[in-house]
Structures are given as C-alpha cells and as structure tokens.
Amino acid sequence: MKNVLKLLLSALITLNIVIPVFAYPDVDSTHWAAKQIEELTEKGVIIGYPDGTFQPDENVSRAEFASMAIKALGQEHTTVAQPVTFTDIDTSFWAYDAIQKALYFDLISCPPQGEPFRPDDTVTRAESISVAVNALTTEQISDLKAKEVLSKKFADVNEVPQWFLIPAGKAEILNMLVTIPSEDKARIEADRPATRAEVTAILYDMMEQAKLNPNAKLAEAMRKKTGEGYVIENAFVQGSVGTIPAGAIVPVKLTKYISSQSSQPGEIYVANAPQNYITKDKFILVYAGSNLKGQLLDVRSGKWFVRNGVLVLDNALLTTNNDQTVSFNGVVEITKERNWFMKIVRATLKGEKLNVTPDEVVYMKLLKPIKVDLTNGWIIE
C-alpha cells in the first residue's frame, strides 16, 4: 500500500494542484515548518498525499526532490537541448525532464554518461541542502572556514562527509542549514534521509535566496528578456510578469488569401506574429513567429448599391515559441484606407470588396488580457 501511495505522489508532483495548508490534518500552525509548508503548497511546489495528509516526517525520493526544486525555482518550462543519459531512467520516466533541468542548472553534479541516477532512493539531508546551495552564487570558503562555522553550532561536524563540508558551511553562513528544532545541541545528520518537512524548509530558503543571488545559469533564465518589436503602449509590468490588457491592438500576419467575395464564415485561418510584441521598456511579451489560429466570423460579399464587403476574423488560440497553446481571444475587422472621394463613393454606391493576401499584416484587438512570464515567454493562465 505504501508503494502505491508513493507512485501516486510521484505522479501528482507534476501537476499544479494547490491544497491549502489547513487541509492537512497532520500539520497545524504550531508545526516548526508550518509557514514553509503553507507557502510552497500555495505555489504548487509541494502537494499532499491522496488521503489529504501531508505526512511531514515521511521521506522524499531523489526524483521527487528534483521535480520540487525545479518548480520552486520556476524553471519547469525550460528546454534542455543536450540531455544526459542514465542507465536507470529514460524519456518515459515521470521526472525525466525535471532531472535534466536540475543537471542543466547545476543543482546536481553531472555523473559520467551511463551512470545510474537512482531516482527512487531517498534524498539525504546533505544532497538536498547541496542542491539549495548550488542554486546560488556564493562566496568561496575553505574546508577550515567551513569547520569553524559549523563547529559553533553543530555537535557532529566530524561526521560530515568531506564532499559536503563546504556546501554545509555555505548553507550555515546563509542561515539555510535546516534542522528540526531541538533542546539538544543541533546535529547536521548529513547522511540521514530528509523528511518532507525538512525538504520543504530547504526549498523555501533556496527560493528566497535565489531571488537575490541565483547561480549564473539561473540568473540568465530568470532575467526578463528584451528585444525590438511592436510596442504595445498600454502593456504593463509587475515584477517578472507582463500584461497585455484587453483592448490592446497587435499586428498579425496571415498565411493564406482570404476575401469577402470567396471565403466562407467558419473557415479556419492561420497567422503569426510578424515581430515581437514588446512593452515600452522593450520587455518581450510575445515572440515573433508565434502562431495564431481562429476562424472567419463574419463574411459578406461586397455588392453594388447593396453593401460594402464585410470580413471579420475571430482569433481563438496562440501557440508560443515554447510550444504552449493558450486562449488568445481577439477580433480583426478588415477595412480599407479611403481618401475623401472613395469614402463618398462607398457610402453612396457601396460594393467595396475586401481581401487579405498571404503575408499581409492586419491588426487585431485583444478581447481578454494576457499575462506573460517575461523570463521565459510562458503564458500564465
């Protein structure tokens, strides 16, 4: 039964399921990690078991921890171009992508090609704390300095594995060496499997520190991307999130010919963003080449003395450069520029014909706001 629950938990970690902390009957406000459990649950980094409990004293597998760490850092949508090969996991493994991302961001050291990852082994305190430290840019310290720092507080410094000595010292300097509160002198217990409560507290500290001093790869990934393009004047930015408000006008380039005289209502069209959509400060909201798809909403042919042509496009979807497909509701009403004489002609005689040729740019009015993570172009739904 325990193995079944573990499998269910592993599968659920990949989902953004949010359970308020008060829903955990085995965690209350007096628990030493209650704050961290609450916040990481709200962010979807951690989840409870299928029976609604959190089980703070249970252990966490190495695969589960890799997935949690990547989510905590907001890098679950990163693409890794050159994955590492392991003997015990392949692309079908539920946490394969998270493990590859943890390697890419230098959270875990890369073993020689062909070595096992041991995804189902429990993550130790040393391994989990090392991942948190590896996510950061830190000052270099010596073994001697690490022992000096650790000896002031911990009773088992001489039991710390050599490889973990400096990461442990750095963690203590940053107040990140999480231990369960005790009346006795604290112990590092490097090789002991980390509990779910400890892992949560470690990840919480990592998230907070990474906002200030991420490692080089994370700093690049977390940087808001800038570029040239079409400025959406009323777009605004809050933190790392950009918003294109409803009513914004954006250019789209159609990929096929449409006409008020030959096209039919309901006909599907495909278009793309001809250039980046950017804020006034040049933060990229939507990347050039992103695909748009919708249908012809209203098509009426132009007839002399009866009416001018009508051609209205109803956009529904946007597929970004991250291969993410989301709702992108907008409308394009095709019109022609007219001088004063043609305005009189079309007002009296009617009969105007409308058409759009392939690669012609038209302008769409957005009907609903769109929020974008400016660090990676991911649409926040």
C-alpha positions as CSV (number, residue, x, y, z in Angstrom):
1,M,0.0,0.0,0.0
2,K,2.9,2.3,0.8
3,N,4.4,1.8,-2.6
4,V,1.1,2.6,-4.3
5,L,0.8,5.8,-2.3
6,K,4.4,6.7,-3.3
7,L,3.6,6.1,-7.0
8,L,0.5,8.3,-6.8
9,L,2.5,11.0,-5.1
10,S,5.2,10.9,-7.7
11,A,2.6,11.3,-10.5
12,L,0.8,14.1,-8.7
13,I,4.0,16.2,-8.2
14,T,3.9,17.1,-11.9
15,L,0.5,18.8,-11.5
16,N,-0.1,22.2,-10.2
17,I,-2.6,21.1,-7.5
18,V,-2.9,23.5,-4.7
19,I,-4.1,22.4,-1.3
20,P,-4.4,25.0,1.4
21,V,-2.2,24.1,4.5
22,F,-5.3,23.9,6.7
23,A,-6.4,21.0,4.7
24,Y,-3.6,18.9,6.1
25,P,-4.9,17.3,9.3
26,D,-1.4,16.3,10.4
27,V,0.1,19.8,10.1
28,D,-1.2,22.7,12.2
29,S,0.1,26.3,12.9
30,T,2.4,25.0,15.7
31,H,4.4,22.8,13.4
32,W,8.0,24.1,13.1
33,A,7.7,24.2,9.2
34,A,4.1,25.3,9.0
35,K,4.9,28.6,7.3
36,Q,7.1,26.9,4.6
37,I,4.6,24.1,4.0
38,E,1.8,26.6,3.6
39,E,3.6,28.9,1.1
40,L,5.0,26.1,-1.0
41,T,1.7,24.4,-1.1
42,E,0.1,27.6,-2.3
43,K,2.7,27.8,-5.1
44,G,2.1,24.3,-6.2
45,V,5.7,23.2,-5.4
46,I,4.6,20.5,-2.9
47,I,1.4,18.6,-2.5
48,G,-0.2,16.3,0.0
49,Y,-1.0,12.6,-0.3
50,P,-4.2,11.3,-1.9
51,D,-5.8,10.9,1.6
52,G,-5.3,14.6,2.2
53,T,-2.5,14.3,4.7
54,F,1.0,15.9,4.3
55,Q,3.0,13.4,6.4
56,P,5.8,15.8,7.3
57,D,8.0,13.0,8.7
58,E,8.0,10.9,5.6
59,N,10.9,10.8,3.2
60,V,11.3,12.2,-0.4
61,S,12.8,10.4,-3.3
62,R,15.7,11.9,-5.4
63,A,13.3,12.2,-8.4
64,E,10.6,13.9,-6.3
65,F,13.1,16.3,-4.9
66,A,14.5,17.2,-8.4
67,S,10.9,18.0,-9.5
68,M,10.2,20.1,-6.4
69,A,13.4,22.0,-6.8
70,I,12.8,22.9,-10.4
71,K,9.3,24.0,-9.6
72,A,10.5,26.1,-6.6
73,L,12.8,27.9,-8.9
74,G,10.1,28.5,-11.6
75,Q,12.1,26.6,-14.3
76,E,9.7,23.8,-15.2
77,H,9.2,25.3,-18.7
78,T,12.9,25.5,-19.5
79,T,14.1,23.4,-22.5
80,V,17.3,21.3,-22.2
81,A,19.0,20.8,-25.6
82,Q,21.5,18.1,-24.6
83,P,20.1,15.7,-22.0
84,V,22.3,13.4,-20.0
85,T,21.9,9.6,-20.4
86,F,21.3,7.4,-17.3
87,T,21.1,3.6,-17.1
88,D,18.0,3.6,-14.9
89,I,15.7,6.3,-16.4
90,D,14.7,7.2,-19.9
91,T,12.4,9.8,-21.5
92,S,9.3,7.9,-20.3
93,F,10.2,8.4,-16.7
94,W,7.8,10.8,-15.0
95,A,10.5,13.1,-13.6
96,Y,13.0,12.8,-16.6
97,D,12.6,16.4,-17.7
98,A,12.9,17.8,-14.1
99,I,16.1,15.7,-13.6
100,Q,17.6,17.0,-16.8
101,K,16.8,20.6,-15.8
102,A,18.3,20.1,-12.4
103,L,21.5,19.0,-14.1
104,Y,21.4,21.8,-16.6
105,F,21.1,24.4,-13.8
106,D,24.0,22.8,-11.9
107,L,21.8,22.0,-9.0
108,I,23.2,18.4,-9.0
109,S,26.5,17.3,-10.3
110,C,26.6,15.5,-13.6
111,P,27.8,11.9,-13.2
112,P,29.7,10.2,-16.1
113,Q,27.5,9.2,-19.1
114,G,25.8,5.9,-18.4
115,E,25.8,6.1,-14.6
116,P,22.5,5.4,-12.7
117,F,20.6,8.3,-11.2
118,R,18.9,6.3,-8.5
119,P,15.6,8.2,-8.8
120,D,13.8,6.1,-6.1
121,D,16.5,6.4,-3.5
122,T,15.6,8.7,-0.6
123,V,17.2,12.1,-0.9
124,T,19.6,12.8,2.1
125,R,19.9,16.0,4.0
126,A,23.3,16.5,2.5
127,E,22.0,16.1,-1.0
128,S,19.0,18.4,-0.6
129,I,21.0,21.1,1.2
130,S,23.7,20.9,-1.5
131,V,21.1,21.4,-4.2
132,A,19.9,24.6,-2.4
133,V,23.4,25.9,-2.2
134,N,24.2,25.0,-5.8
135,A,21.3,27.2,-7.0
136,L,23.1,30.3,-5.6
137,T,26.1,32.4,-6.3
138,T,28.1,32.2,-3.1
139,E,31.5,33.3,-1.7
140,Q,34.2,30.7,-1.8
141,I,35.2,29.3,1.6
142,S,37.9,26.7,2.6
143,D,37.4,23.5,4.5
144,L,38.9,25.1,7.5
145,K,36.4,28.0,7.4
146,A,33.5,25.6,6.9
147,K,34.5,23.6,10.0
148,E,35.0,26.8,12.0
149,V,31.5,28.0,11.1
150,L,29.8,24.6,11.7
151,S,31.6,23.9,15.0
152,K,29.9,26.9,16.7
153,K,26.5,25.2,16.4
154,F,26.6,21.6,15.5
155,A,27.8,18.6,17.5
156,D,28.5,16.2,14.6
157,V,30.8,18.3,12.4
158,N,33.4,15.5,12.4
159,E,30.8,13.1,10.9
160,V,30.1,15.4,7.9
161,P,31.3,13.7,4.6
162,Q,34.2,15.6,3.0
163,W,32.3,16.4,-0.2
164,F,29.5,18.1,1.9
165,L,31.7,20.1,4.2
166,I,31.9,23.3,2.1
167,P,28.2,23.2,1.0
168,A,27.2,22.8,4.6
169,G,29.4,25.7,5.7
170,K,28.0,27.9,3.0
171,A,24.4,26.9,4.0
172,E,25.1,27.8,7.6
173,I,26.6,31.2,6.7
174,L,23.4,31.8,4.7
175,N,21.2,30.5,7.6
176,M,20.0,27.7,5.3
177,L,21.2,24.6,7.2
178,V,17.8,23.5,8.2
179,T,17.5,21.3,11.3
180,I,14.5,20.1,13.3
181,P,14.2,22.3,16.4
182,S,15.6,20.5,19.5
183,E,16.7,21.3,23.0
184,D,19.9,19.4,22.5
185,K,22.9,20.8,20.5
186,A,21.9,20.7,16.8
187,R,23.1,17.9,14.6
188,I,23.7,18.1,10.8
189,E,23.0,14.4,10.2
190,A,24.2,14.7,6.7
191,D,23.5,11.1,5.6
192,R,20.1,10.8,7.2
193,P,17.1,10.8,4.7
194,A,15.5,14.2,4.7
195,T,11.9,14.4,5.8
196,R,9.2,16.1,3.8
197,A,9.1,19.0,6.3
198,E,12.8,19.5,6.1
199,V,12.8,19.4,2.3
200,T,10.0,22.0,2.3
201,A,12.0,24.3,4.6
202,I,15.2,23.8,2.5
203,L,13.3,24.6,-0.8
204,Y,11.7,27.7,0.8
205,D,15.1,29.1,1.8
206,M,16.5,28.3,-1.7
207,M,13.7,30.2,-3.3
208,E,14.2,33.2,-1.1
209,Q,18.0,33.3,-1.6
210,A,17.7,32.6,-5.4
211,K,15.7,35.8,-5.8
212,L,18.8,37.7,-4.6
213,N,21.8,35.7,-5.7
214,P,21.0,32.9,-8.3
215,N,23.8,31.0,-9.9
216,A,24.8,32.1,-13.4
217,K,22.5,29.8,-15.4
218,L,19.5,30.6,-13.2
219,A,20.3,34.3,-13.4
220,E,20.1,34.2,-17.1
221,A,16.9,32.1,-17.1
222,M,15.3,34.4,-14.5
223,R,16.3,37.6,-16.4
224,K,13.4,39.4,-18.2
225,K,14.1,39.1,-21.9
226,T,14.3,42.2,-24.0
227,G,14.3,42.9,-27.7
228,E,13.0,45.1,-30.5
229,G,9.5,44.9,-31.9
230,Y,6.0,46.3,-31.9
231,V,5.4,48.4,-28.8
232,I,2.1,47.8,-27.1
233,E,1.7,51.1,-25.4
234,N,-0.7,50.1,-22.7
235,A,1.1,46.9,-21.7
236,F,2.4,47.0,-18.1
237,V,4.9,45.0,-16.0
238,Q,4.7,43.9,-12.4
239,G,7.8,42.1,-11.2
240,S,8.6,39.4,-13.8
241,V,5.0,39.3,-15.2
242,G,3.9,41.4,-18.2
243,T,0.3,42.0,-19.0
244,I,-1.3,42.8,-22.4
245,P,-4.6,44.3,-21.4
246,A,-7.9,43.8,-23.2
247,G,-8.4,46.3,-25.9
248,A,-4.7,46.3,-26.9
249,I,-4.0,46.3,-30.7
250,V,-1.5,43.9,-32.1
251,P,-0.3,43.1,-35.6
252,V,-0.8,39.7,-37.1
253,K,0.3,38.3,-40.5
254,L,-2.0,35.9,-42.3
255,T,-0.6,32.9,-44.1
256,K,-3.3,32.4,-46.8
257,Y,-5.5,34.5,-49.0
258,I,-9.0,35.4,-47.7
259,S,-11.7,37.5,-49.4
260,S,-15.1,38.9,-48.7
261,Q,-16.0,37.6,-52.2
262,S,-14.9,33.9,-51.9
263,S,-14.2,33.0,-48.3
264,Q,-16.9,31.4,-46.1
265,P,-17.9,32.0,-42.5
266,G,-16.4,29.5,-40.1
267,E,-13.3,29.0,-42.4
268,I,-10.1,28.4,-40.4
269,Y,-7.2,30.8,-40.8
270,V,-3.6,30.6,-39.5
271,A,-1.5,33.7,-38.8
272,N,1.7,34.6,-36.9
273,A,3.2,37.5,-35.0
274,P,5.3,39.4,-37.6
275,Q,7.5,40.8,-34.9
276,N,8.0,40.7,-31.1
277,Y,5.2,42.3,-29.1
278,I,7.0,44.3,-26.5
279,T,6.5,46.8,-23.7
280,K,7.7,50.4,-23.8
281,D,10.7,49.2,-21.9
282,K,11.3,46.5,-24.6
283,F,10.4,43.5,-22.5
284,I,9.2,40.8,-24.8
285,L,5.6,39.7,-24.3
286,V,5.1,37.5,-27.4
287,Y,7.9,36.4,-29.6
288,A,7.9,36.9,-33.4
289,G,6.8,33.8,-35.2
290,S,4.3,32.7,-32.5
291,N,1.3,31.2,-34.3
292,L,-2.3,32.4,-34.1
293,K,-5.4,30.5,-35.2
294,G,-9.0,31.3,-35.5
295,Q,-12.0,31.4,-37.9
296,L,-13.7,33.8,-40.1
297,L,-16.5,35.1,-38.0
298,D,-18.4,37.3,-40.5
299,V,-18.0,37.2,-44.3
300,R,-20.3,39.1,-46.6
301,S,-19.5,39.9,-50.2
302,G,-19.5,43.5,-51.5
303,K,-22.3,44.2,-53.9
304,W,-23.0,47.4,-55.8
305,F,-25.8,49.5,-54.4
306,V,-26.4,46.8,-51.7
307,R,-23.4,46.8,-49.2
308,N,-19.7,47.0,-48.8
309,G,-17.9,43.8,-48.2
310,V,-17.5,42.5,-44.6
311,L,-14.6,40.4,-43.4
312,V,-14.2,39.8,-39.6
313,L,-11.7,37.4,-38.1
314,D,-12.2,35.8,-34.7
315,N,-8.9,34.7,-33.2
316,A,-9.0,31.9,-30.6
317,L,-5.5,30.4,-30.0
318,L,-1.9,31.4,-29.6
319,T,1.0,28.9,-29.8
320,T,4.2,30.4,-28.4
321,N,7.8,29.7,-29.1
322,N,7.7,27.4,-26.0
323,D,5.1,25.3,-27.9
324,Q,2.5,26.3,-25.4
325,T,-1.0,26.7,-26.8
326,V,-3.4,29.0,-25.0
327,S,-6.5,31.1,-25.5
328,F,-5.8,34.4,-27.3
329,N,-9.2,36.0,-27.9
330,G,-9.2,38.8,-30.4
331,V,-11.0,40.2,-33.3
332,V,-9.8,41.6,-36.7
333,E,-12.1,43.7,-38.7
334,I,-10.7,44.1,-42.2
335,T,-11.1,47.6,-43.6
336,K,-9.5,49.7,-46.4
337,E,-7.9,53.0,-46.2
338,R,-10.0,55.5,-48.3
339,N,-9.5,59.1,-49.4
340,W,-12.3,61.5,-49.2
341,F,-13.6,60.7,-52.7
342,M,-13.8,56.9,-52.1
343,K,-15.5,57.5,-48.8
344,I,-18.3,59.3,-50.6
345,V,-18.4,56.5,-53.3
346,R,-18.6,53.7,-50.8
347,A,-21.2,55.5,-48.7
348,T,-23.5,56.0,-51.7
349,L,-22.7,53.2,-54.3
350,K,-21.5,50.5,-51.9
351,G,-19.8,47.5,-53.4
352,E,-16.4,47.6,-51.8
353,K,-14.5,44.2,-51.9
354,L,-12.2,43.2,-49.1
355,N,-9.3,40.8,-49.4
356,V,-6.1,39.9,-47.5
357,T,-3.1,38.4,-49.3
358,P,-0.6,35.9,-47.8
359,D,1.9,37.7,-45.5
360,E,-0.2,40.8,-45.3
361,V,-0.3,42.4,-41.9
362,V,-3.6,43.3,-40.3
363,Y,-4.4,44.5,-36.7
364,M,-6.2,42.6,-34.0
365,K,-8.0,43.9,-31.0
366,L,-7.4,41.7,-27.9
367,L,-10.7,40.9,-26.1
368,K,-9.2,39.4,-22.9
369,P,-6.0,40.3,-21.1
370,I,-2.9,38.0,-21.3
371,K,-0.3,37.6,-18.6
372,V,3.2,36.5,-19.6
373,D,6.2,35.4,-17.6
374,L,8.8,37.8,-19.1
375,T,11.7,35.5,-18.1
376,N,10.7,32.6,-20.4
377,G,7.7,33.8,-22.5
378,W,5.3,31.4,-20.7
379,I,1.7,32.5,-20.8
380,I,0.2,32.5,-17.3
381,E,-3.4,31.2,-17.4
